């Protein structure tokens, strides 16, 4: 007897945290993304926005790395954003996100650095730098 493949979970409209001590938050909708992004800027919060997609091989390779870092630096929230989410296209173009994975690092509400691609060393250096700025 064949088993039917499970369908992927439907995206939630509100952000949700993966299990464990991770500071990673999965952003579930374009509205939620806009709210989080505005809050990070208005409240001058440190944050990392991780732009990814399910079909992206390098993104899948970086997922455990950023997950580990989110546990290592629990005071720096990491917002995981699926670029294929409905309603984000224009916003991503305005942010000049043309390649994934892309990581945007925010310090005091402003984008302080960016890492594009699956470069573990650059990602670690940027996260450490953001941590030291706090």
N, C-alpha and C positions, 0 to 999 in steps of 0.2 A: 504494500500500500504506500502510495506517495504522500509525502507531507506537503502541504501548501506552504510556500515561503511566507514568512511574516512580513506584513507591510510595515514600512518605517513609521515611527511614531509621528503623529501630526504635530506641527509646531505649536507650542503654547503661545498665548498672547502676552504672557508676562515672563520676565526673566526667571530662570531657575538655576539652582546650583547643583552641580554633580555631587554625588555622595562623597563623604570623607572630609578631610581638613582643607580642601582646596579653596582658593579664593576665586576660582573661575565661575563666571556666571554665563549661562547660555542665553543669548538674547533671542526671544521668540517672535518678535514682530518689528516691523519698521517703526511703528509708533513707540514701542518700548525702547528701541535704539535711540530715537530722537530724544526721548525723555532722559535716558541715561547720559547721553552725550551732553545735553544741555546742563544737567546737574553737575557733571564733572567739571565743566567750564565755569559755571556760576559759583560753585562752592570751592573752586580751586583745588580739586582733589587729585591725588596721584592715581593713575589708572593706565591699563594697557588694553588697547582694542586689537583683538586678534581676528583678522579677516581671512576667511577660509571657505571651503566648499567640500561637500561630501565626495565629489568625483576627483578631487585633486590629490594625486599621489604624494607630492612633497608636503602637502598639508597634513596628510595622514602620518607621514614620517615625523613631523614636528609636534603632533598632538601630545605624545607622551612627554616630550621635552617641556613644553609650556605648562602642561599639567603638573609636572614635578616642580617647576619654578613657582607655580601658583601656591603650592604647599610650602615651599621654602620661604616665600615672602607673603605671608597671609594678610598683611596690611595693605597690599597693593592689589586691588581687584583687577581681574583679567576678564574682559567681556568678549566672549566668542561670538562672532557675527558671521552668519552664512551669507555670502555675497549674492546667492540666488534667491534670497528672501524677497518676496513681492514688495514693491514699493521703495526699494533701496537704490535702484539704478542711478538716478540723478544724483543722489547724495554721494554715492561712491565715485562718480565721475568728478564731482566738485572736490572731493578729497584726493583726487588723482590716484585712485587705486585701480591699477591696470594689470597687476600681476599678484598672484597669491602663492604662498601665504604672505601676508603683509601684517606687520605689527606696528602700531602707533603707540608711542609712550607719551603720557601727559604728566607734566609737573606743574603744580600751581595753576591748573586749569588750561594750560597751553601745551600744544604739541611740542615736545622737547627733542624727540628723535624718532627714527623710523628704521625698521629692518625689513627688507624685501627679500623673499626667498627663504630656502631651507638652510640658513647659515646658523648653526648652533652656537658657535663662538661669538658671533655678533649679537645674537639674542641674549646670551648669558651676560655679555659686557653691558648691553643696554639696560637689562634688568638690574644688574648690580649698581650701575650708575644711578638709576632712578631710586633705588633703595637708599643709597648714600645721601641723596639730596633731601631726604625727608628730615 
